[in-house]
Amino acid sequence: MSDTWDFLTTTPLETTLTNYRLMGELGTITRAGRTHQRWQHKPTAKGSARVWYYVDGRTVYLEQVHTNHPNETK
């Protein structure tokens, strides 16, 4: 998790094999009347855990943390 923290606090909008925007209906989230792109981060390349988040300015908001692959993206 410390690697996840480091990544999300320094390069949360970088697209990699383990960090990318969600697509379709899951691709955006609206908070306080503003729409943001929703991202997914995989803490490990082969693991099934996922962190869903969005970025507003310089702040990363963790929206959901899944310990297993979320059904919504299957």
PyMOL Python script that loads the backbone (N, CA, C, O; Angstrom):
from pymol import cmd

cmd.read_pdbstr("""\
ATOM      1  N   MET A   1       0.817  -1.199   0.000  1.00  0.00           N
ATOM      2  CA  MET A   1       0.000   0.000   0.000  1.00  0.00           C
ATOM      3  C   MET A   1       0.856   1.257   0.000  1.00  0.00           C
ATOM      4  O   MET A   1       0.406   2.308  -0.455  1.00  0.00           O
ATOM      5  N   SER A   2       2.069   1.167   0.497  1.00  0.00           N
ATOM      6  CA  SER A   2       2.913   2.370   0.476  1.00  0.00           C
ATOM      7  C   SER A   2       3.258   2.751  -0.969  1.00  0.00           C
ATOM      8  O   SER A   2       3.374   3.938  -1.272  1.00  0.00           O
ATOM      9  N   ASP A   3       3.425   1.772  -1.863  1.00  0.00           N
ATOM     10  CA  ASP A   3       3.656   2.073  -3.272  1.00  0.00           C
ATOM     11  C   ASP A   3       2.431   2.755  -3.889  1.00  0.00           C
ATOM     12  O   ASP A   3       2.566   3.675  -4.695  1.00  0.00           O
ATOM     13  N   THR A   4       1.247   2.301  -3.508  1.00  0.00           N
ATOM     14  CA  THR A   4       0.012   2.928  -3.984  1.00  0.00           C
ATOM     15  C   THR A   4      -0.059   4.367  -3.502  1.00  0.00           C
ATOM     16  O   THR A   4      -0.369   5.263  -4.286  1.00  0.00           O
ATOM     17  N   TRP A   5       0.222   4.601  -2.234  1.00  0.00           N
ATOM     18  CA  TRP A   5       0.232   5.951  -1.681  1.00  0.00           C
ATOM     19  C   TRP A   5       1.207   6.834  -2.461  1.00  0.00           C
ATOM     20  O   TRP A   5       0.857   7.944  -2.861  1.00  0.00           O
ATOM     21  N   ASP A   6       2.411   6.347  -2.674  1.00  0.00           N
ATOM     22  CA  ASP A   6       3.414   7.120  -3.409  1.00  0.00           C
ATOM     23  C   ASP A   6       2.923   7.461  -4.815  1.00  0.00           C
ATOM     24  O   ASP A   6       3.063   8.599  -5.263  1.00  0.00           O
ATOM     25  N   PHE A   7       2.355   6.489  -5.504  1.00  0.00           N
ATOM     26  CA  PHE A   7       1.875   6.715  -6.863  1.00  0.00           C
ATOM     27  C   PHE A   7       0.751   7.747  -6.879  1.00  0.00           C
ATOM     28  O   PHE A   7       0.782   8.696  -7.663  1.00  0.00           O
ATOM     29  N   LEU A   8      -0.242   7.557  -6.009  1.00  0.00           N
ATOM     30  CA  LEU A   8      -1.407   8.438  -6.024  1.00  0.00           C
ATOM     31  C   LEU A   8      -1.099   9.853  -5.539  1.00  0.00           C
ATOM     32  O   LEU A   8      -1.819  10.790  -5.883  1.00  0.00           O
ATOM     33  N   THR A   9      -0.051  10.020  -4.756  1.00  0.00           N
ATOM     34  CA  THR A   9       0.293  11.363  -4.294  1.00  0.00           C
ATOM     35  C   THR A   9       1.263  12.075  -5.226  1.00  0.00           C
ATOM     36  O   THR A   9       1.490  13.275  -5.073  1.00  0.00           O
ATOM     37  N   THR A  10       1.840  11.362  -6.189  1.00  0.00           N
ATOM     38  CA  THR A  10       2.783  12.008  -7.098  1.00  0.00           C
ATOM     39  C   THR A  10       2.321  12.008  -8.550  1.00  0.00           C
ATOM     40  O   THR A  10       2.503  13.007  -9.245  1.00  0.00           O
ATOM     41  N   THR A  11       1.728  10.914  -9.028  1.00  0.00           N
ATOM     42  CA  THR A  11       1.368  10.803 -10.450  1.00  0.00           C
ATOM     43  C   THR A  11      -0.001  10.147 -10.644  1.00  0.00           C
ATOM     44  O   THR A  11      -0.099   9.168 -11.384  1.00  0.00           O
ATOM     45  N   PRO A  12      -1.050  10.649 -10.012  1.00  0.00           N
ATOM     46  CA  PRO A  12      -2.341   9.950 -10.077  1.00  0.00           C
ATOM     47  C   PRO A  12      -2.980   9.928 -11.460  1.00  0.00           C
ATOM     48  O   PRO A  12      -3.837   9.084 -11.721  1.00  0.00           O
ATOM     49  N   LEU A  13      -2.587  10.828 -12.347  1.00  0.00           N
ATOM     50  CA  LEU A  13      -3.200  10.892 -13.677  1.00  0.00           C
ATOM     51  C   LEU A  13      -2.342  10.232 -14.750  1.00  0.00           C
ATOM     52  O   LEU A  13      -2.598  10.398 -15.943  1.00  0.00           O
ATOM     53  N   GLU A  14      -1.333   9.489 -14.331  1.00  0.00           N
ATOM     54  CA  GLU A  14      -0.484   8.775 -15.280  1.00  0.00           C
ATOM     55  C   GLU A  14      -1.139   7.449 -15.653  1.00  0.00           C
ATOM     56  O   GLU A  14      -1.551   6.683 -14.782  1.00  0.00           O
ATOM     57  N   THR A  15      -1.230   7.189 -16.946  1.00  0.00           N
ATOM     58  CA  THR A  15      -1.798   5.930 -17.417  1.00  0.00           C
ATOM     59  C   THR A  15      -0.695   4.885 -17.521  1.00  0.00           C
ATOM     60  O   THR A  15       0.316   5.094 -18.191  1.00  0.00           O
ATOM     61  N   THR A  16      -0.908   3.747 -16.840  1.00  0.00           N
ATOM     62  CA  THR A  16       0.030   2.634 -16.855  1.00  0.00           C
ATOM     63  C   THR A  16      -0.776   1.338 -16.970  1.00  0.00           C
ATOM     64  O   THR A  16      -2.002   1.376 -17.074  1.00  0.00           O
ATOM     65  N   LEU A  17      -0.097   0.209 -16.951  1.00  0.00           N
ATOM     66  CA  LEU A  17      -0.809  -1.076 -16.973  1.00  0.00           C
ATOM     67  C   LEU A  17      -1.633  -1.285 -15.711  1.00  0.00           C
ATOM     68  O   LEU A  17      -2.615  -2.026 -15.735  1.00  0.00           O
ATOM     69  N   THR A  18      -1.255  -0.650 -14.615  1.00  0.00           N
ATOM     70  CA  THR A  18      -1.966  -0.832 -13.350  1.00  0.00           C
ATOM     71  C   THR A  18      -2.722   0.418 -12.909  1.00  0.00           C
ATOM     72  O   THR A  18      -3.277   0.445 -11.810  1.00  0.00           O
ATOM     73  N   ASN A  19      -2.753   1.446 -13.743  1.00  0.00           N
ATOM     74  CA  ASN A  19      -3.455   2.686 -13.399  1.00  0.00           C
ATOM     75  C   ASN A  19      -4.050   3.280 -14.670  1.00  0.00           C
ATOM     76  O   ASN A  19      -3.325   3.623 -15.604  1.00  0.00           O
ATOM     77  N   TYR A  20      -5.379   3.397 -14.698  1.00  0.00           N
ATOM     78  CA  TYR A  20      -6.025   3.875 -15.915  1.00  0.00           C
ATOM     79  C   TYR A  20      -7.433   4.349 -15.602  1.00  0.00           C
ATOM     80  O   TYR A  20      -7.998   4.037 -14.554  1.00  0.00           O
ATOM     81  N   ARG A  21      -7.991   5.118 -16.549  1.00  0.00           N
ATOM     82  CA  ARG A  21      -9.359   5.610 -16.396  1.00  0.00           C
ATOM     83  C   ARG A  21     -10.351   4.480 -16.631  1.00  0.00           C
ATOM     84  O   ARG A  21     -10.128   3.611 -17.473  1.00  0.00           O
ATOM     85  N   LEU A  22     -11.425   4.498 -15.894  1.00  0.00           N
ATOM     86  CA  LEU A  22     -12.511   3.554 -16.134  1.00  0.00           C
ATOM     87  C   LEU A  22     -13.306   4.036 -17.344  1.00  0.00           C
ATOM     88  O   LEU A  22     -13.306   5.225 -17.663  1.00  0.00           O
ATOM     89  N   MET A  23     -13.974   3.117 -18.006  1.00  0.00           N
ATOM     90  CA  MET A  23     -14.700   3.426 -19.239  1.00  0.00           C
ATOM     91  C   MET A  23     -16.206   3.321 -19.041  1.00  0.00           C
ATOM     92  O   MET A  23     -16.680   2.823 -18.020  1.00  0.00           O
ATOM     93  N   GLY A  24     -16.934   3.790 -20.017  1.00  0.00           N
ATOM     94  CA  GLY A  24     -18.388   3.672 -20.023  1.00  0.00           C
ATOM     95  C   GLY A  24     -19.041   4.415 -18.876  1.00  0.00           C
ATOM     96  O   GLY A  24     -18.591   5.487 -18.469  1.00  0.00           O
ATOM     97  N   GLU A  25     -20.117   3.822 -18.358  1.00  0.00           N
ATOM     98  CA  GLU A  25     -20.876   4.445 -17.269  1.00  0.00           C
ATOM     99  C   GLU A  25     -20.032   4.668 -16.019  1.00  0.00           C
ATOM    100  O   GLU A  25     -20.294   5.591 -15.247  1.00  0.00           O
ATOM    101  N   LEU A  26     -19.022   3.827 -15.818  1.00  0.00           N
ATOM    102  CA  LEU A  26     -18.169   3.960 -14.641  1.00  0.00           C
ATOM    103  C   LEU A  26     -17.082   5.019 -14.823  1.00  0.00           C
ATOM    104  O   LEU A  26     -16.364   5.333 -13.874  1.00  0.00           O
ATOM    105  N   GLY A  27     -16.954   5.564 -16.014  1.00  0.00           N
ATOM    106  CA  GLY A  27     -15.856   6.460 -16.345  1.00  0.00           C
ATOM    107  C   GLY A  27     -15.926   7.846 -15.747  1.00  0.00           C
ATOM    108  O   GLY A  27     -14.927   8.565 -15.749  1.00  0.00           O
ATOM    109  N   THR A  28     -17.087   8.245 -15.230  1.00  0.00           N
ATOM    110  CA  THR A  28     -17.197   9.561 -14.613  1.00  0.00           C
ATOM    111  C   THR A  28     -17.938   9.468 -13.288  1.00  0.00           C
ATOM    112  O   THR A  28     -18.684   8.523 -13.030  1.00  0.00           O
ATOM    113  N   ILE A  29     -17.712  10.460 -12.471  1.00  0.00           N
ATOM    114  CA  ILE A  29     -18.399  10.577 -11.190  1.00  0.00           C
ATOM    115  C   ILE A  29     -18.723  12.053 -10.985  1.00  0.00           C
ATOM    116  O   ILE A  29     -17.909  12.921 -11.301  1.00  0.00           O
ATOM    117  N   THR A  30     -19.903  12.333 -10.460  1.00  0.00           N
ATOM    118  CA  THR A  30     -20.303  13.708 -10.201  1.00  0.00           C
ATOM    119  C   THR A  30     -20.364  13.937  -8.700  1.00  0.00           C
ATOM    120  O   THR A  30     -21.036  13.208  -7.970  1.00  0.00           O
ATOM    121  N   ARG A  31     -19.660  14.949  -8.261  1.00  0.00           N
ATOM    122  CA  ARG A  31     -19.641  15.340  -6.847  1.00  0.00           C
ATOM    123  C   ARG A  31     -19.819  16.845  -6.769  1.00  0.00           C
ATOM    124  O   ARG A  31     -19.132  17.596  -7.460  1.00  0.00           O
ATOM    125  N   ALA A  32     -20.735  17.278  -5.933  1.00  0.00           N
ATOM    126  CA  ALA A  32     -21.005  18.703  -5.723  1.00  0.00           C
ATOM    127  C   ALA A  32     -21.257  19.420  -7.049  1.00  0.00           C
ATOM    128  O   ALA A  32     -20.816  20.553  -7.245  1.00  0.00           O
ATOM    129  N   GLY A  33     -21.973  18.748  -7.960  1.00  0.00           N
ATOM    130  CA  GLY A  33     -22.335  19.341  -9.230  1.00  0.00           C
ATOM    131  C   GLY A  33     -21.228  19.381 -10.268  1.00  0.00           C
ATOM    132  O   GLY A  33     -21.422  19.935 -11.350  1.00  0.00           O
ATOM    133  N   ARG A  34     -20.085  18.811  -9.966  1.00  0.00           N
ATOM    134  CA  ARG A  34     -18.960  18.781 -10.910  1.00  0.00           C
ATOM    135  C   ARG A  34     -18.685  17.335 -11.314  1.00  0.00           C
ATOM    136  O   ARG A  34     -18.741  16.427 -10.485  1.00  0.00           O
ATOM    137  N   THR A  35     -18.389  17.134 -12.590  1.00  0.00           N
ATOM    138  CA  THR A  35     -18.111  15.798 -13.104  1.00  0.00           C
ATOM    139  C   THR A  35     -16.608  15.605 -13.218  1.00  0.00           C
ATOM    140  O   THR A  35     -15.892  16.478 -13.707  1.00  0.00           O
ATOM    141  N   HIS A  36     -16.139  14.446 -12.760  1.00  0.00           N
ATOM    142  CA  HIS A  36     -14.719  14.112 -12.762  1.00  0.00           C
ATOM    143  C   HIS A  36     -14.520  12.765 -13.448  1.00  0.00           C
ATOM    144  O   HIS A  36     -15.425  11.930 -13.471  1.00  0.00           O
ATOM    145  N   GLN A  37     -13.342  12.564 -14.001  1.00  0.00           N
ATOM    146  CA  GLN A  37     -12.992  11.259 -14.546  1.00  0.00           C
ATOM    147  C   GLN A  37     -12.666  10.322 -13.393  1.00  0.00           C
ATOM    148  O   GLN A  37     -11.962  10.695 -12.455  1.00  0.00           O
ATOM    149  N   ARG A  38     -13.182   9.110 -13.472  1.00  0.00           N
ATOM    150  CA  ARG A  38     -12.917   8.100 -12.444  1.00  0.00           C
ATOM    151  C   ARG A  38     -11.764   7.219 -12.916  1.00  0.00           C
ATOM    152  O   ARG A  38     -11.745   6.751 -14.055  1.00  0.00           O
ATOM    153  N   TRP A  39     -10.825   7.009 -12.036  1.00  0.00           N
ATOM    154  CA  TRP A  39      -9.635   6.204 -12.310  1.00  0.00           C
ATOM    155  C   TRP A  39      -9.658   4.937 -11.482  1.00  0.00           C
ATOM    156  O   TRP A  39     -10.322   4.862 -10.448  1.00  0.00           O
ATOM    157  N   GLN A  40      -8.918   3.938 -11.954  1.00  0.00           N
ATOM    158  CA  GLN A  40      -8.740   2.687 -11.227  1.00  0.00           C
ATOM    159  C   GLN A  40      -7.248   2.414 -11.086  1.00  0.00           C
ATOM    160  O   GLN A  40      -6.489   2.488 -12.052  1.00  0.00           O
ATOM    161  N   HIS A  41      -6.854   2.098  -9.869  1.00  0.00           N
ATOM    162  CA  HIS A  41      -5.465   1.730  -9.603  1.00  0.00           C
ATOM    163  C   HIS A  41      -5.443   0.316  -9.048  1.00  0.00           C
ATOM    164  O   HIS A  41      -6.205  -0.022  -8.142  1.00  0.00           O
ATOM    165  N   LYS A  42      -4.552  -0.513  -9.606  1.00  0.00           N
ATOM    166  CA  LYS A  42      -4.354  -1.874  -9.106  1.00  0.00           C
ATOM    167  C   LYS A  42      -3.075  -1.857  -8.270  1.00  0.00           C
ATOM    168  O   LYS A  42      -2.000  -1.592  -8.806  1.00  0.00           O
ATOM    169  N   PRO A  43      -3.169  -2.130  -6.984  1.00  0.00           N
ATOM    170  CA  PRO A  43      -1.965  -2.108  -6.148  1.00  0.00           C
ATOM    171  C   PRO A  43      -0.882  -3.089  -6.596  1.00  0.00           C
ATOM    172  O   PRO A  43       0.305  -2.846  -6.376  1.00  0.00           O
ATOM    173  N   THR A  44      -1.286  -4.196  -7.222  1.00  0.00           N
ATOM    174  CA  THR A  44      -0.306  -5.147  -7.744  1.00  0.00           C
ATOM    175  C   THR A  44      -0.726  -5.562  -9.149  1.00  0.00           C
ATOM    176  O   THR A  44      -1.917  -5.582  -9.458  1.00  0.00           O
ATOM    177  N   ALA A  45       0.225  -5.887  -9.986  1.00  0.00           N
ATOM    178  CA  ALA A  45      -0.069  -6.238 -11.377  1.00  0.00           C
ATOM    179  C   ALA A  45      -0.917  -7.499 -11.488  1.00  0.00           C
ATOM    180  O   ALA A  45      -1.776  -7.585 -12.365  1.00  0.00           O
ATOM    181  N   LYS A  46      -0.693  -8.477 -10.617  1.00  0.00           N
ATOM    182  CA  LYS A  46      -1.425  -9.744 -10.709  1.00  0.00           C
ATOM    183  C   LYS A  46      -2.535  -9.878  -9.676  1.00  0.00           C
ATOM    184  O   LYS A  46      -3.280 -10.858  -9.700  1.00  0.00           O
ATOM    185  N   GLY A  47      -2.658  -8.925  -8.780  1.00  0.00           N
ATOM    186  CA  GLY A  47      -3.675  -8.997  -7.737  1.00  0.00           C
ATOM    187  C   GLY A  47      -5.031  -8.561  -8.233  1.00  0.00           C
ATOM    188  O   GLY A  47      -5.154  -8.005  -9.324  1.00  0.00           O
ATOM    189  N   SER A  48      -6.048  -8.812  -7.437  1.00  0.00           N
ATOM    190  CA  SER A  48      -7.403  -8.455  -7.834  1.00  0.00           C
ATOM    191  C   SER A  48      -7.927  -7.223  -7.110  1.00  0.00           C
ATOM    192  O   SER A  48      -9.041  -6.781  -7.392  1.00  0.00           O
ATOM    193  N   ALA A  49      -7.160  -6.656  -6.187  1.00  0.00           N
ATOM    194  CA  ALA A  49      -7.596  -5.462  -5.468  1.00  0.00           C
ATOM    195  C   ALA A  49      -7.622  -4.265  -6.408  1.00  0.00           C
ATOM    196  O   ALA A  49      -6.834  -4.186  -7.351  1.00  0.00           O
ATOM    197  N   ARG A  50      -8.539  -3.330  -6.143  1.00  0.00           N
ATOM    198  CA  ARG A  50      -8.674  -2.125  -6.953  1.00  0.00           C
ATOM    199  C   ARG A  50      -8.956  -0.934  -6.044  1.00  0.00           C
ATOM    200  O   ARG A  50      -9.618  -1.061  -5.014  1.00  0.00           O
ATOM    201  N   VAL A  51      -8.441   0.223  -6.447  1.00  0.00           N
ATOM    202  CA  VAL A  51      -8.745   1.485  -5.787  1.00  0.00           C
ATOM    203  C   VAL A  51      -9.363   2.388  -6.846  1.00  0.00           C
ATOM    204  O   VAL A  51      -8.738   2.665  -7.869  1.00  0.00           O
ATOM    205  N   TRP A  52     -10.583   2.847  -6.606  1.00  0.00           N
ATOM    206  CA  TRP A  52     -11.242   3.787  -7.507  1.00  0.00           C
ATOM    207  C   TRP A  52     -11.116   5.169  -6.905  1.00  0.00           C
ATOM    208  O   TRP A  52     -11.344   5.363  -5.711  1.00  0.00           O
ATOM    209  N   TYR A  53     -10.750   6.131  -7.740  1.00  0.00           N
ATOM    210  CA  TYR A  53     -10.544   7.487  -7.235  1.00  0.00           C
ATOM    211  C   TYR A  53     -10.785   8.501  -8.340  1.00  0.00           C
ATOM    212  O   TYR A  53     -10.896   8.155  -9.516  1.00  0.00           O
ATOM    213  N   TYR A  54     -10.863   9.756  -7.935  1.00  0.00           N
ATOM    214  CA  TYR A  54     -10.913  10.855  -8.891  1.00  0.00           C
ATOM    215  C   TYR A  54     -10.046  11.977  -8.352  1.00  0.00           C
ATOM    216  O   TYR A  54      -9.726  12.021  -7.164  1.00  0.00           O
ATOM    217  N   VAL A  55      -9.673  12.883  -9.244  1.00  0.00           N
ATOM    218  CA  VAL A  55      -8.774  13.974  -8.890  1.00  0.00           C
ATOM    219  C   VAL A  55      -9.500  15.291  -9.129  1.00  0.00           C
ATOM    220  O   VAL A  55     -10.103  15.506 -10.181  1.00  0.00           O
ATOM    221  N   ASP A  56      -9.429  16.158  -8.139  1.00  0.00           N
ATOM    222  CA  ASP A  56      -9.994  17.505  -8.257  1.00  0.00           C
ATOM    223  C   ASP A  56      -8.883  18.479  -7.890  1.00  0.00           C
ATOM    224  O   ASP A  56      -8.527  18.627  -6.721  1.00  0.00           O
ATOM    225  N   GLY A  57      -8.347  19.136  -8.904  1.00  0.00           N
ATOM    226  CA  GLY A  57      -7.210  20.025  -8.659  1.00  0.00           C
ATOM    227  C   GLY A  57      -5.991  19.214  -8.271  1.00  0.00           C
ATOM    228  O   GLY A  57      -5.518  18.370  -9.032  1.00  0.00           O
ATOM    229  N   ARG A  58      -5.493  19.481  -7.079  1.00  0.00           N
ATOM    230  CA  ARG A  58      -4.327  18.743  -6.578  1.00  0.00           C
ATOM    231  C   ARG A  58      -4.706  17.708  -5.521  1.00  0.00           C
ATOM    232  O   ARG A  58      -3.839  17.162  -4.839  1.00  0.00           O
ATOM    233  N   THR A  59      -6.007  17.442  -5.390  1.00  0.00           N
ATOM    234  CA  THR A  59      -6.486  16.520  -4.365  1.00  0.00           C
ATOM    235  C   THR A  59      -6.978  15.228  -5.007  1.00  0.00           C
ATOM    236  O   THR A  59      -7.755  15.262  -5.961  1.00  0.00           O
ATOM    237  N   VAL A  60      -6.528  14.096  -4.486  1.00  0.00           N
ATOM    238  CA  VAL A  60      -6.979  12.770  -4.922  1.00  0.00           C
ATOM    239  C   VAL A  60      -8.007  12.284  -3.912  1.00  0.00           C
ATOM    240  O   VAL A  60      -7.717  12.180  -2.720  1.00  0.00           O
ATOM    241  N   TYR A  61      -9.202  11.988  -4.392  1.00  0.00           N
ATOM    242  CA  TYR A  61     -10.274  11.484  -3.533  1.00  0.00           C
ATOM    243  C   TYR A  61     -10.431   9.991  -3.762  1.00  0.00           C
ATOM    244  O   TYR A  61     -10.769   9.565  -4.866  1.00  0.00           O
ATOM    245  N   LEU A  62     -10.193   9.200  -2.740  1.00  0.00           N
ATOM    246  CA  LEU A  62     -10.435   7.761  -2.821  1.00  0.00           C
ATOM    247  C   LEU A  62     -11.931   7.554  -2.719  1.00  0.00           C
ATOM    248  O   LEU A  62     -12.564   7.951  -1.740  1.00  0.00           O
ATOM    249  N   GLU A  63     -12.481   6.935  -3.731  1.00  0.00           N
ATOM    250  CA  GLU A  63     -13.921   6.729  -3.759  1.00  0.00           C
ATOM    251  C   GLU A  63     -14.306   5.342  -3.253  1.00  0.00           C
ATOM    252  O   GLU A  63     -15.199   5.206  -2.416  1.00  0.00           O
ATOM    253  N   GLN A  64     -13.634   4.319  -3.761  1.00  0.00           N
ATOM    254  CA  GLN A  64     -13.922   2.950  -3.349  1.00  0.00           C
ATOM    255  C   GLN A  64     -12.621   2.162  -3.319  1.00  0.00           C
ATOM    256  O   GLN A  64     -11.726   2.374  -4.138  1.00  0.00           O
ATOM    257  N   VAL A  65     -12.536   1.252  -2.359  1.00  0.00           N
ATOM    258  CA  VAL A  65     -11.401   0.334  -2.297  1.00  0.00           C
ATOM    259  C   VAL A  65     -11.976  -1.072  -2.282  1.00  0.00           C
ATOM    260  O   VAL A  65     -12.762  -1.430  -1.405  1.00  0.00           O
ATOM    261  N   HIS A  66     -11.571  -1.861  -3.270  1.00  0.00           N
ATOM    262  CA  HIS A  66     -12.064  -3.231  -3.417  1.00  0.00           C
ATOM    263  C   HIS A  66     -10.921  -4.201  -3.116  1.00  0.00           C
ATOM    264  O   HIS A  66      -9.837  -4.081  -3.686  1.00  0.00           O
ATOM    265  N   THR A  67     -11.159  -5.144  -2.235  1.00  0.00           N
ATOM    266  CA  THR A  67     -10.138  -6.150  -1.952  1.00  0.00           C
ATOM    267  C   THR A  67     -10.135  -7.266  -2.983  1.00  0.00           C
ATOM    268  O   THR A  67      -9.177  -8.034  -3.070  1.00  0.00           O
ATOM    269  N   ASN A  68     -11.206  -7.360  -3.767  1.00  0.00           N
ATOM    270  CA  ASN A  68     -11.316  -8.306  -4.876  1.00  0.00           C
ATOM    271  C   ASN A  68     -11.767  -7.558  -6.112  1.00  0.00           C
ATOM    272  O   ASN A  68     -12.203  -6.410  -6.020  1.00  0.00           O
ATOM    273  N   HIS A  69     -11.667  -8.193  -7.265  1.00  0.00           N
ATOM    274  CA  HIS A  69     -12.091  -7.568  -8.508  1.00  0.00           C
ATOM    275  C   HIS A  69     -13.552  -7.148  -8.404  1.00  0.00           C
ATOM    276  O   HIS A  69     -14.407  -7.995  -8.143  1.00  0.00           O
ATOM    277  N   PRO A  70     -13.867  -5.861  -8.602  1.00  0.00           N
ATOM    278  CA  PRO A  70     -15.270  -5.417  -8.474  1.00  0.00           C
ATOM    279  C   PRO A  70     -16.132  -5.974  -9.597  1.00  0.00           C
ATOM    280  O   PRO A  70     -15.716  -6.017 -10.755  1.00  0.00           O
ATOM    281  N   ASN A  71     -17.346  -6.401  -9.236  1.00  0.00           N
ATOM    282  CA  ASN A  71     -18.262  -6.989 -10.219  1.00  0.00           C
ATOM    283  C   ASN A  71     -18.631  -6.014 -11.321  1.00  0.00           C
ATOM    284  O   ASN A  71     -18.923  -6.432 -12.441  1.00  0.00           O
ATOM    285  N   GLU A  72     -18.624  -4.718 -11.023  1.00  0.00           N
ATOM    286  CA  GLU A  72     -19.035  -3.719 -12.006  1.00  0.00           C
ATOM    287  C   GLU A  72     -18.139  -3.707 -13.244  1.00  0.00           C
ATOM    288  O   GLU A  72     -18.582  -3.300 -14.317  1.00  0.00           O
ATOM    289  N   THR A  73     -16.895  -4.143 -13.113  1.00  0.00           N
ATOM    290  CA  THR A  73     -15.967  -4.097 -14.255  1.00  0.00           C
ATOM    291  C   THR A  73     -15.731  -5.457 -14.893  1.00  0.00           C
ATOM    292  O   THR A  73     -14.888  -5.580 -15.782  1.00  0.00           O
ATOM    293  N   LYS A  74     -16.448  -6.465 -14.464  1.00  0.00           N
ATOM    294  CA  LYS A  74     -16.267  -7.806 -15.055  1.00  0.00           C
ATOM    295  C   LYS A  74     -16.972  -7.904 -16.383  1.00  0.00           C
ATOM    296  O   LYS A  74     -16.932  -8.952 -17.028  1.00  0.00           O
TER     297      LYS A  74
END
""", "prot")
cmd.dss("prot")
cmd.show_as("cartoon", "prot")
cmd.util.cbc("prot")
cmd.orient("prot")
